[in-house]
Amino acid sequence: MKLTFKPFELQLKHRFTISKFSRTSTPIMLLQLEHEGYTGYGEASMVPYMGESIETAVSFLQKVDVNQLKFPFNYAEIIPYLDSIAPGNPAVKAAIDMALHDLEGKLLDKPSWQLLGSNAALMPVTSYTIGIDSPDIFAKKVQEAAGYKAIKVKLGSSDDKQLIDIVRSITDVPLYVDANQGWTDREQSLDLVHWLHEQGVQLIEQPMPKTDPDSNAWLTERSPIPILGDEAVQRLPDVNKAHGVYHGINIKLMKSAGVYEAKQMIDKARQLDMKILIGCMSETSCATLAAAALAPQCDWADLDGPLLTSNNPFAMPEFEEGKWLLNEDAGLGLRM
């Protein structure tokens, strides 16, 4: 087994602003695992507020013993091994995990989505995310989203209603909302939730701070819209903690340390009768296809990474009627 990696700066088409952060690019670590003539591809998308960087990724990868990554891959042993190297660092762990899944599919000559038990016919539409911005720029972004079957709007500012009004003046597609912990007042939040329900909003991610489960649970109990934990749900143990606080969870490979644990989180959420959104950070086609392999097992998808970036180093996956199409290629189906 040979491990190689290189940094890459993924450029966004527009400045991307959420309730507490703003950026125009995202540092990425592109990774390859080579074995018996096959190459598995992975990536770590390290948005600054998650605490990882090119430097932390290099430091972590230099400590990885590839002899611990033996085929057939026993993920139940590999993921604890990666966790033993250093705590945290979920994005770089996800890069290794998805490269292993890509490589596994190629060695077995099967698509990753089949190996994971997904039904390609059940692929949900993917939403197109629009960040907080001035009204004129925001309207331009909404116009650029024409043709997508769902739009996700970042809220958590004093202009929440104005932004939704702009969207509704242009399109009537279903809306998803992500407040990124930006709401703090219970009663005001509940009033806004009822108004958003009238505007056709289908889900709300992390309305209130993750450190305030009581307020999130209070809002969930009263909300006519599914409330999902995002920042509050990172890895598998957090799913149990989210039960009773949120209607569902948002899974991202860059939080879950990869495909293996994301699949476990899906199964656990189903056991608890919770809803599931599979989302992303700013990502290339590589991580998008890894998440898309699990998307048919989820209620909603927000896998718009390649749609929001301008220098994707891989071919754009097939996209039709608002959905990513899973192909029959072995592994993740990534094309150069």
Secondary structure as the mmCIF struct_conf table of DSSP 4:
data_model
#
loop_
_struct_conf.conf_type_id
_struct_conf.id
_struct_conf.beg_label_comp_id
_struct_conf.beg_label_asym_id
_struct_conf.beg_label_seq_id
_struct_conf.end_label_comp_id
_struct_conf.end_label_asym_id
_struct_conf.end_label_seq_id
STRN STRN1 LYS A 2 THR A 17
BEND BEND1 SER A 19 LYS A 20
STRN STRN2 SER A 22 HIS A 35
TURN_TY1_P TURN_TY1_P1 GLU A 36 GLY A 37
STRN STRN3 TYR A 38 SER A 45
HELX_RH_3T_P HELX_RH_3T_P1 PRO A 48 MET A 50
TURN_TY1_P TURN_TY1_P2 GLY A 51 GLY A 51
HELX_RH_AL_P HELX_RH_AL_P1 ILE A 54 LEU A 61
TURN_TY1_P TURN_TY1_P3 GLN A 62 LYS A 63
HELX_RH_3T_P HELX_RH_3T_P2 VAL A 66 GLN A 68
HELX_LH_PP_P HELX_LH_PP_P1 LYS A 70 LYS A 70
BEND BEND2 PHE A 71 PRO A 72
HELX_LH_PP_P HELX_LH_PP_P2 PHE A 73 PHE A 73
HELX_RH_AL_P HELX_RH_AL_P2 TYR A 75 ILE A 85
BEND BEND3 PRO A 87 PRO A 87
HELX_RH_AL_P HELX_RH_AL_P3 PRO A 90 LEU A 108
TURN_TY1_P TURN_TY1_P4 ASP A 109 ASP A 109
BEND BEND4 LYS A 110 LYS A 110
STRN STRN4 PRO A 111 PRO A 111
HELX_RH_AL_P HELX_RH_AL_P4 SER A 112 LEU A 115
TURN_TY1_P TURN_TY1_P5 LEU A 116 GLY A 117
HELX_RH_3T_P HELX_RH_3T_P3 ALA A 120 LEU A 122
HELX_LH_PP_P HELX_LH_PP_P3 MET A 123 VAL A 125
STRN STRN5 THR A 126 THR A 126
HELX_LH_PP_P HELX_LH_PP_P4 SER A 127 SER A 127
STRN STRN6 TYR A 128 ILE A 130
HELX_RH_AL_P HELX_RH_AL_P5 PRO A 135 GLU A 144
TURN_TY1_P TURN_TY1_P6 ALA A 145 GLY A 147
BEND BEND5 LYS A 149 LYS A 149
STRN STRN7 ILE A 151 LYS A 154
BEND BEND6 SER A 157 SER A 157
TURN_TY1_P TURN_TY1_P7 SER A 158 ASP A 159
HELX_RH_AL_P HELX_RH_AL_P6 ASP A 160 ILE A 170
BEND BEND7 VAL A 173 VAL A 173
STRN STRN8 LEU A 175 ASP A 178
TURN_TY1_P TURN_TY1_P8 ASN A 180 GLN A 181
HELX_RH_AL_P HELX_RH_AL_P7 ARG A 186 GLU A 198
TURN_TY1_P TURN_TY1_P9 GLN A 199 GLY A 200
STRN STRN9 VAL A 201 GLU A 205
BEND BEND8 MET A 208 MET A 208
TURN_TY1_P TURN_TY1_P10 LYS A 210 THR A 211
HELX_RH_AL_P HELX_RH_AL_P8 PRO A 213 ARG A 222
BEND BEND9 PRO A 224 ILE A 225
STRN STRN10 ILE A 227 GLY A 229
BEND BEND10 ASP A 230 ASP A 230
TURN_TY1_P TURN_TY1_P11 GLU A 231 ALA A 232
BEND BEND11 ARG A 235 ARG A 235
TURN_TY1_P TURN_TY1_P12 LEU A 236 LEU A 236
HELX_RH_AL_P HELX_RH_AL_P9 PRO A 237 ALA A 242
STRN STRN11 HIS A 243 HIS A 243
TURN_TY1_P TURN_TY1_P13 GLY A 244 VAL A 245
STRN STRN12 TYR A 246 TYR A 246
BEND BEND12 HIS A 247 HIS A 247
STRN STRN13 GLY A 248 LYS A 252
HELX_RH_AL_P HELX_RH_AL_P10 LEU A 253 SER A 256
TURN_TY1_P TURN_TY1_P14 ALA A 257 ALA A 257
BEND BEND13 GLY A 258 GLY A 258
HELX_RH_AL_P HELX_RH_AL_P11 VAL A 259 GLN A 271
TURN_TY1_P TURN_TY1_P15 LEU A 272 ASP A 273
STRN STRN14 LYS A 275 GLY A 279
BEND BEND14 MET A 281 SER A 282
HELX_RH_AL_P HELX_RH_AL_P12 SER A 285 ALA A 292
TURN_TY1_P TURN_TY1_P16 ALA A 293 LEU A 294
HELX_RH_3T_P HELX_RH_3T_P4 ALA A 295 GLN A 297
BEND BEND15 CYS A 298 ASP A 299
STRN STRN15 TRP A 300 ALA A 301
HELX_RH_3T_P HELX_RH_3T_P5 GLY A 305 LEU A 307
BEND BEND16 LEU A 308 LEU A 308
STRN STRN16 THR A 309 THR A 309
BEND BEND17 SER A 310 SER A 310
BEND BEND18 PRO A 313 PHE A 314
HELX_LH_PP_P HELX_LH_PP_P5 ALA A 315 GLU A 318
STRN STRN17 PHE A 319 GLU A 320
TURN_TY1_P TURN_TY1_P17 GLU A 321 GLY A 322
STRN STRN18 LYS A 323 TRP A 324
HELX_LH_PP_P HELX_LH_PP_P6 LEU A 325 LEU A 326
BEND BEND19 GLU A 328 ALA A 330
STRN STRN19 GLY A 331 GLY A 331
TURN_TY1_P TURN_TY1_P18 LEU A 332 LEU A 332
#
